[in-house]
Amino acid sequence: MKKKKILKYTGMAISILAVSEVSWMAYCGYAWGWGPFAKLHDMKTARLPGNGDAYDLEQVKPSSDITLSGKTIVFLGSSVTYGAASQGISFADYLERQEGCIAVKEAVSGTTLVAECVDSYIERLNTLAVDKADLFICQLSTNDATQKKPLGKISASTTIEDFDTHTVAGAIEYIIAYAQNTWNCPVLFYTNPKYDSAEYEKMVMLLEKIQEKWGIGIINMWNNETFNNLSDKQSRFYMADSIHPTKAGYLEWWLPYMEKEIKTYYAGNPF
């Protein structure tokens, strides 16, 4: 009888721990990208028409343009940079294959700019072993908006130790300072296209003000009306949900625009 009670309590303890673990990952924003959750998500998105074989990396032909050829580009981001709804393929992978650059894709689904969880942008950036970068590109994470992280205020300082990395403003400034101090290279941020989020819109506005201070580049898909002008049919084909593109979305919609913007900014900002 005692053994049964012990087994019962042990089972309850394991269940509580499991629930706590998933709850913690949900709080950090990436429970759906873990273990069985990731497999279920991948199985679902793999069946989308926009993730068909016609949009595999192997279908992309190398460009004859040498602007980015051989250049090391560090991509820091979360699920959109990773390609969470497109079998781990994003615009960064297509760009690497097409342009002949070296893409260092440091992307973990569900993570935030704000330094709170172990996989935050800043935590991963601080441990990134890259000796040389010709360009640094950072995603303005939608997760900070979803999790309603505090915006904070732009600092009067440019010293990296002065930034409050528990706010969006401080985290962005820290990332800019770190990239410039570490690699002395141009820094670009990119936004998501327009979707229904007042919180993300505030983050885009904040990023524009930070640009005025630091002179960084922004690929602002959020405010580009022409870029966002998709038909309902195109939206269903190019997007797995309101935030994450399919492979076709990255290849046919994002890549031509991103490629042009990245090349223009890189060519105009020699370091």
Secondary structure, DSSP 8 states (H G I E B T S, - for coil): -HHHHHHHHHHHHHHHHHHHHHHHHHHHT-GGGSHHHHHHHHHHHHTSGGGSGGGSGGG----S--SSTT-EEEEEESHHHHTTTTTT--HHHHHHHHH--EEEEEE-TT--SSS-STTSHHHHHHT---S--SEEEEE--HHHHHTT-------S---GGG--TTSHHHHHHHHHHHHHHHH---EEEE-----S-HHHHHHHHHHHHHHHHH--EEE--TT-HHHH---HHHHHHHBSSSS-B-HHIIIIIIHHHHHHHHHHHHHH---
